[in-house]
């Protein structure tokens, strides 16, 4: 009895102390607490996604600035979740409605003097990356974003883990890099081929990475997990810390070989996970879904989906949707990255039960590169008929019904459109600094069918080359909102938000051409957005000239663009500050001339909104 009374007295003492903040009790801010899950999205086609590399956007907490090397883009620069939270007004001013943030989990810190600032070298899927903040900081970011009606999509990786083990090919228990042979050295009289073997990242072997000695083959090389806490290169917890959770075939050499693509290690020593094993699947589904449950995230961007077997995505997609829906979160977006221009391959990941969408990589190559980036050179530029041909395959290569329990929109209508990203050179780098082409391409990005995705820094005219030059520090711009491209993006976002036909209407191409030179219609492209899920009466006609050298028109000799509008209707260009108007002829035809690398967004005069 005495013991029970003592416990009660102690409990009352603690409660009383915590009621008085001055005595030092810790109170967790409301936004840092575990959230109640909710659905924050009505229609993902209304959204504008903004891709952010957290390390490069804003540095809000200097207490986590360890191992930072300012100015060296292959190293940590210091950005974090607090920095993002502090600059949500900048994002909102741009017209962005969804943040796609880089991976949040703990990584192997560094390898060969290149850091894991990007977040793709996962070591522990249960812990936050301390460079970016703690769980409270992540929850604060999502809570503050939601207050501004900004959604948050998390980047995840199921295909591989970081370089957490080596293949002990020489059976000495130590990771080695071996270089042998004399090659063509002039000081050596004999000749033998040079060879390099690294136990961190050996080449693909269809039998599995093999051990060998001076006497010959010695069977499968043992997988040895590394113990180096100084850079967090230590075994992952759970089943991912066991050798059976990995395929062990070595690095991919031929991406056209299906077996290598799905079973091989990702170059750089990233270890391919055996996602076909039931326990591994269950672990990945559980751990990644927990991040949503602890932070109220709104979607997943999924890395390297083409390196994982198709039936994994059926189980992953179905399981995640069901678990989140039971807690009140619906319309959870899952879109994948298959870094490939093969449109049929991209569409294969949108089969029933799989992903809601994928990055439209085929469009990145065939449209944004071939038509817009190459506009400065008629010898390289492709005609806009190539856009029409690609778009016609949306209903062929992609699922035309919404995923069960998904976002309620068919993948064919919700592809994630992008001009560039962290894995390719920036648009302006490839286009030789052609800002007119950039801003014209942005019109297509923001008005075509699907979900637009803008890479951070595009609004500031960033022009970096390939990785890591395309991963610049944004805070050096002082978050300027006065630049021409920033204001152009902001205006396009406002127009997209105002005229629902531009987000929810079906697409009807009314003019395209093979011409790229001095022809009357060289570079012209026009499409209507109307019907579909757009409100009744909503209509928009986008007319663009992708030719970089001359004005062009929606006509070629006796042929004139024919719209679906009635004769005598007046259309107003809401992209033009002067709101110029154009009359449709009695037969529905419309001839307009557009300056080089310029566009029009035409809506009926009665629908124009201030």
ZIKALIN-V437553 format. One record per residue. N is the residue number from 1. RES is the residue in one letter. SS is DSSP state (helix for helix, strand for strand, loop for the rest). OMEGA is omega in radians with two decimals (none if undefined). Layout:
BEGIN
n	res	ss	omega
N	RES	SS	OMEGA
N	RES	SS	OMEGA
END
This chain:
BEGIN
n	res	ss	omega
1	X	loop	3.13
2	X	helix	-3.12
3	X	helix	3.13
4	X	helix	3.13
5	X	helix	3.13
6	X	helix	-3.13
7	X	helix	-3.14
8	X	helix	3.14
9	X	helix	-3.14
10	X	helix	3.14
11	X	helix	3.12
12	X	helix	3.13
13	X	helix	3.13
14	X	helix	-3.14
15	X	helix	3.14
16	X	helix	-3.13
17	X	helix	-3.11
18	X	helix	3.10
19	X	loop	-3.13
20	X	loop	-3.05
21	X	helix	-3.05
22	X	helix	-3.08
23	X	helix	2.99
24	X	loop	3.07
25	X	loop	-3.12
26	X	loop	3.03
27	X	loop	-3.12
28	X	loop	3.10
29	X	loop	-3.08
30	X	helix	-3.09
31	X	helix	3.11
32	X	helix	-3.14
33	X	loop	3.11
34	X	loop	-3.04
35	X	loop	2.93
36	X	loop	-3.08
37	X	loop	3.12
38	X	loop	3.07
39	X	loop	-3.05
40	X	loop	-3.05
41	X	loop	3.05
42	X	loop	-3.11
43	X	loop	-3.05
44	X	helix	3.11
45	X	helix	3.07
46	X	helix	-3.01
47	X	loop	2.96
48	X	strand	-3.10
49	X	strand	-3.14
50	X	strand	-3.14
51	X	strand	-3.11
52	X	strand	2.84
53	X	loop	-2.99
54	X	helix	-3.09
55	X	helix	-3.02
56	X	helix	-3.01
57	X	helix	-3.10
58	X	loop	3.12
59	X	loop	-3.10
60	X	loop	-3.07
61	X	loop	-3.09
62	X	helix	3.12
63	X	helix	3.10
64	X	helix	-3.11
65	X	loop	3.09
66	X	loop	-3.09
67	X	loop	3.11
68	X	strand	3.11
69	X	loop	-3.06
70	X	loop	3.08
71	X	loop	3.13
72	X	loop	-2.92
73	X	loop	3.04
74	X	loop	-3.12
75	X	loop	3.09
76	X	strand	3.12
77	X	loop	3.01
78	X	loop	3.12
79	X	loop	-3.08
80	X	loop	-3.10
81	X	helix	3.10
82	X	helix	3.09
83	X	helix	3.08
84	X	helix	-3.13
85	X	helix	-3.11
86	X	helix	-3.05
87	X	loop	3.08
88	X	helix	3.10
89	X	helix	3.09
90	X	helix	-3.14
91	X	helix	3.13
92	X	helix	3.13
93	X	helix	3.12
94	X	helix	-3.10
95	X	loop	3.14
96	X	loop	3.12
97	X	loop	3.12
98	X	strand	3.03
99	X	strand	2.94
100	X	strand	-3.09
101	X	strand	3.14
102	X	loop	-3.03
103	X	loop	-3.03
104	X	loop	-2.97
105	X	strand	-3.13
106	X	strand	-3.04
107	X	strand	2.78
108	X	loop	-2.93
109	X	loop	-2.99
110	X	strand	3.09
111	X	strand	3.11
112	X	loop	3.09
113	X	loop	2.97
114	X	strand	-3.04
115	X	strand	3.14
116	X	loop	-3.13
117	X	loop	-3.09
118	X	loop	3.08
119	X	loop	-3.03
120	X	loop	-3.14
121	X	loop	-3.01
122	X	strand	3.03
123	X	strand	-3.11
124	X	strand	-3.07
125	X	strand	-3.11
126	X	strand	-3.04
127	X	strand	3.05
128	X	strand	3.07
129	X	loop	-3.05
130	X	loop	3.08
131	X	loop	-3.03
132	X	loop	3.13
133	X	loop	3.12
134	X	loop	-3.10
135	X	helix	3.12
136	X	helix	3.13
137	X	helix	3.10
138	X	helix	3.11
139	X	helix	3.10
140	X	helix	3.11
141	X	helix	-3.11
142	X	helix	-3.13
143	X	helix	-3.14
144	X	helix	3.08
145	X	helix	-3.13
146	X	helix	3.08
147	X	helix	3.13
148	X	loop	-3.12
149	X	loop	3.04
150	X	loop	3.14
151	X	strand	-3.11
152	X	strand	3.09
153	X	strand	-3.10
154	X	strand	3.04
155	X	strand	3.12
156	X	strand	3.13
157	X	strand	3.07
158	X	loop	-3.02
159	X	loop	-3.00
160	X	strand	2.98
161	X	strand	3.11
162	X	loop	-3.10
163	X	loop	-3.04
164	X	loop	3.08
165	X	strand	3.04
166	X	strand	3.08
167	X	strand	-3.06
168	X	strand	-3.02
169	X	loop	3.11
170	X	loop	3.00
171	X	loop	3.12
172	X	loop	3.09
173	X	loop	-3.08
174	X	loop	-3.14
175	X	loop	-3.07
176	X	loop	2.94
177	X	strand	-3.01
178	X	strand	3.04
179	X	strand	-3.10
180	X	strand	3.14
181	X	loop	-3.09
182	X	loop	-3.12
183	X	loop	-3.10
184	X	loop	-3.14
185	X	loop	-3.08
186	X	loop	-3.10
187	X	loop	3.14
188	X	loop	-3.07
189	X	loop	3.10
190	X	loop	-3.09
191	X	loop	2.99
192	X	loop	-3.09
193	X	loop	3.02
194	X	loop	3.07
195	X	strand	3.10
196	X	strand	3.12
197	X	strand	3.08
198	X	strand	3.13
199	X	loop	3.04
200	X	loop	-2.97
201	X	loop	-3.10
202	X	loop	-3.11
203	X	strand	3.12
204	X	loop	3.00
205	X	loop	-3.09
206	X	loop	3.08
207	X	loop	-2.97
208	X	loop	-3.13
209	X	loop	-3.02
210	X	strand	2.96
211	X	strand	3.11
212	X	strand	3.05
213	X	strand	3.12
214	X	loop	-3.13
215	X	loop	3.11
216	X	strand	-3.10
217	X	strand	-3.11
218	X	strand	3.10
219	X	strand	-3.13
220	X	strand	3.11
221	X	loop	3.08
222	X	strand	3.02
223	X	strand	-3.09
224	X	strand	3.09
225	X	strand	-3.06
226	X	loop	3.09
227	X	loop	3.14
228	X	strand	-3.10
229	X	helix	-3.08
230	X	helix	3.09
231	X	helix	3.14
232	X	loop	3.03
233	X	strand	-3.09
234	X	loop	-3.10
235	X	loop	3.03
236	X	loop	3.07
237	X	loop	3.05
238	X	helix	-3.06
239	X	helix	3.12
240	X	helix	3.04
241	X	helix	3.11
242	X	loop	-3.08
243	X	helix	-3.08
244	X	helix	3.12
245	X	helix	-3.07
246	X	strand	-3.08
247	X	loop	3.05
248	X	loop	3.13
249	X	loop	-3.09
250	X	loop	-2.97
251	X	strand	3.13
252	X	loop	3.05
253	X	loop	-3.08
254	X	loop	-3.09
255	X	loop	3.09
256	X	loop	3.08
257	X	loop	-3.05
258	X	helix	-3.11
259	X	helix	3.11
260	X	helix	-3.08
261	X	helix	-3.06
262	X	helix	-3.06
263	X	helix	-3.05
264	X	loop	3.03
265	X	strand	3.10
266	X	strand	-3.10
267	X	loop	-3.06
268	X	loop	3.09
269	X	loop	3.13
270	X	strand	-2.88
271	X	strand	-3.06
272	X	strand	-3.08
273	X	strand	3.12
274	X	loop	-3.01
275	X	loop	3.09
276	X	loop	3.14
277	X	loop	-3.06
278	X	helix	-3.12
279	X	helix	3.11
280	X	helix	3.10
281	X	helix	-3.12
282	X	helix	3.14
283	X	helix	-3.12
284	X	helix	3.12
285	X	helix	-3.08
286	X	helix	-3.04
287	X	helix	-3.13
288	X	helix	3.09
289	X	helix	3.11
290	X	helix	3.10
291	X	helix	3.07
292	X	helix	-3.09
293	X	helix	-3.12
294	X	helix	-3.04
295	X	helix	3.12
296	X	loop	3.09
297	X	loop	-3.03
298	X	loop	3.14
299	X	strand	3.03
300	X	strand	2.78
301	X	strand	-2.98
302	X	strand	-3.07
303	X	strand	2.92
304	X	loop	-3.07
305	X	helix	-3.09
306	X	helix	3.11
307	X	helix	3.14
308	X	loop	-3.11
309	X	loop	-3.02
310	X	helix	-3.04
311	X	helix	3.01
312	X	helix	-3.06
313	X	helix	3.07
314	X	helix	-3.13
315	X	helix	-3.13
316	X	helix	-3.10
317	X	helix	-3.12
318	X	helix	-3.09
319	X	helix	-3.13
320	X	helix	-3.12
321	X	helix	-3.09
322	X	helix	-3.10
323	X	helix	-3.12
324	X	helix	3.13
325	X	helix	3.13
326	X	loop	3.14
327	X	loop	3.05
328	X	loop	3.11
329	X	loop	3.10
330	X	loop	-3.11
331	X	loop	3.13
332	X	loop	-3.03
333	X	strand	3.01
334	X	strand	3.11
335	X	strand	-2.98
336	X	strand	3.06
337	X	loop	2.95
338	X	loop	-3.04
339	X	loop	-3.00
340	X	loop	3.11
341	X	loop	-3.13
342	X	loop	-3.04
343	X	helix	3.13
344	X	helix	3.09
345	X	helix	3.12
346	X	helix	-3.11
347	X	helix	-3.10
348	X	helix	3.14
349	X	helix	3.08
350	X	helix	3.09
351	X	loop	-3.02
352	X	loop	3.10
353	X	loop	-3.08
354	X	loop	-3.02
355	X	loop	3.08
356	X	loop	-3.04
357	X	strand	3.01
358	X	strand	2.98
359	X	strand	-3.08
360	X	loop	-3.07
361	X	helix	3.12
362	X	helix	3.08
363	X	helix	3.09
364	X	helix	-3.10
365	X	helix	-2.97
366	X	helix	-3.09
367	X	helix	-3.05
368	X	helix	3.08
369	X	helix	-2.97
370	X	helix	-3.06
371	X	helix	-3.02
372	X	helix	-3.14
373	X	helix	-3.07
374	X	helix	-3.08
375	X	helix	-3.12
376	X	helix	-3.06
377	X	loop	-3.13
378	X	loop	3.13
379	X	loop	3.14
380	X	loop	-3.05
381	X	loop	3.06
382	X	loop	3.10
383	X	loop	-3.08
384	X	loop	3.04
385	X	helix	3.10
386	X	helix	3.08
387	X	helix	-3.11
388	X	helix	-3.13
389	X	helix	-3.13
390	X	helix	-3.12
391	X	helix	-3.14
392	X	helix	-3.12
393	X	loop	3.11
394	X	helix	-3.10
395	X	helix	3.12
396	X	helix	-3.00
397	X	helix	-3.07
398	X	loop	-3.14
399	X	loop	-3.07
400	X	loop	3.05
401	X	loop	3.10
402	X	strand	3.05
403	X	loop	3.07
404	X	loop	-3.12
405	X	loop	-3.08
406	X	loop	-3.01
407	X	loop	3.08
408	X	loop	-3.14
409	X	loop	3.14
410	X	strand	3.07
411	X	helix	-3.13
412	X	helix	-3.13
413	X	helix	-3.05
414	X	loop	3.08
415	X	loop	-3.14
416	X	strand	-3.10
417	X	strand	3.13
418	X	strand	3.10
419	X	loop	3.13
420	X	loop	3.10
421	X	loop	-3.04
422	X	loop	-3.08
423	X	loop	3.12
424	X	loop	3.09
425	X	loop	3.13
426	X	loop	-3.12
427	X	helix	-3.05
428	X	helix	3.06
429	X	helix	-3.10
430	X	helix	-3.10
431	X	loop	3.12
432	X	loop	3.10
433	X	loop	-3.09
434	X	loop	-3.10
435	X	helix	3.08
436	X	helix	3.10
437	X	helix	3.11
438	X	helix	-3.07
439	X	helix	3.07
440	X	helix	3.10
441	X	helix	3.11
442	X	helix	3.08
443	X	helix	3.10
444	X	helix	-3.11
445	X	helix	-3.01
446	X	helix	-3.08
447	X	helix	-3.13
448	X	loop	-3.13
449	X	loop	-3.13
450	X	loop	-3.08
451	X	strand	-3.14
452	X	strand	3.10
453	X	strand	-3.09
454	X	strand	3.10
455	X	strand	-3.10
456	X	loop	3.12
457	X	loop	3.07
458	X	helix	-3.12
459	X	helix	3.11
460	X	helix	3.11
461	X	loop	3.06
462	X	loop	-3.02
463	X	loop	-3.11
464	X	loop	3.09
465	X	loop	-3.08
466	X	loop	3.14
467	X	loop	0.10
468	X	loop	-3.09
469	X	loop	3.13
470	X	loop	-3.11
471	X	loop	-3.03
472	X	loop	3.07
473	X	loop	-3.08
474	X	loop	-3.01
475	X	helix	3.05
476	X	helix	3.10
477	X	helix	-3.04
478	X	loop	3.09
479	X	loop	-3.12
480	X	loop	3.12
481	X	loop	-3.04
482	X	loop	-3.08
483	X	loop	-3.08
484	X	helix	-3.09
485	X	helix	3.07
486	X	helix	-3.10
487	X	helix	3.10
488	X	helix	3.11
489	X	helix	-3.13
490	X	helix	3.13
491	X	helix	3.12
492	X	helix	3.11
493	X	helix	3.13
494	X	helix	3.11
495	X	helix	3.11
496	X	helix	-3.13
497	X	helix	-3.06
498	X	helix	-3.05
499	X	loop	-2.99
500	X	loop	3.08
501	X	helix	-3.11
502	X	helix	3.09
503	X	helix	-3.02
504	X	helix	-3.12
505	X	loop	2.99
506	X	strand	-3.08
507	X	strand	3.06
508	X	strand	3.14
509	X	strand	-3.10
510	X	strand	3.02
511	X	strand	2.97
512	X	loop	-3.04
513	X	loop	3.02
514	X	loop	-3.00
515	X	loop	3.13
516	X	loop	-3.06
517	X	loop	-3.08
518	X	loop	-3.11
519	X	loop	-3.07
520	X	loop	-3.07
521	X	loop	-3.08
522	X	loop	3.07
523	X	loop	-3.05
524	X	strand	3.09
525	X	strand	-3.12
526	X	strand	3.12
527	X	strand	3.09
528	X	strand	2.99
529	X	strand	-3.13
530	X	strand	3.13
531	X	loop	-3.12
532	X	loop	3.13
533	X	loop	3.10
534	X	loop	3.08
535	X	loop	3.13
536	X	loop	3.09
537	X	loop	3.13
538	X	loop	-3.10
539	X	strand	3.01
540	X	strand	3.08
541	X	strand	3.13
542	X	strand	-3.14
543	X	strand	-3.11
544	X	strand	3.06
545	X	strand	-3.13
546	X	loop	3.10
547	X	loop	-3.08
548	X	loop	-2.97
549	X	loop	-3.01
550	X	loop	2.96
551	X	loop	3.08
552	X	strand	-3.07
553	X	strand	3.14
554	X	loop	3.12
555	X	strand	3.08
556	X	strand	-3.03
557	X	loop	-3.12
558	X	loop	-3.12
559	X	strand	-3.12
560	X	strand	-3.12
561	X	loop	3.12
562	X	strand	-3.14
563	X	loop	3.07
564	X	loop	-3.11
565	X	loop	-3.13
566	X	loop	-3.14
567	X	loop	3.11
568	X	loop	-3.14
569	X	loop	3.14
570	X	strand	3.09
571	X	strand	-3.06
572	X	strand	3.12
573	X	strand	-3.09
574	X	loop	3.04
575	X	loop	-3.13
576	X	loop	3.12
577	X	loop	-3.13
578	X	loop	3.14
579	X	loop	3.12
580	X	loop	-3.10
581	X	strand	-3.09
582	X	strand	-3.10
583	X	strand	3.06
584	X	loop	3.14
585	X	loop	-3.08
586	X	loop	-3.13
587	X	loop	3.11
588	X	loop	3.14
589	X	strand	3.13
590	X	loop	3.07
591	X	loop	3.07
592	X	loop	3.06
593	X	strand	-3.08
594	X	strand	3.10
595	X	loop	3.13
596	X	loop	3.11
597	X	loop	3.05
598	X	strand	-3.11
599	X	strand	3.01
600	X	strand	2.98
601	X	strand	-3.00
602	X	strand	3.07
603	X	strand	3.11
604	X	strand	-3.06
605	X	helix	3.14
606	X	helix	-3.13
607	X	helix	-3.09
608	X	loop	-3.14
609	X	loop	-3.12
610	X	loop	none
END
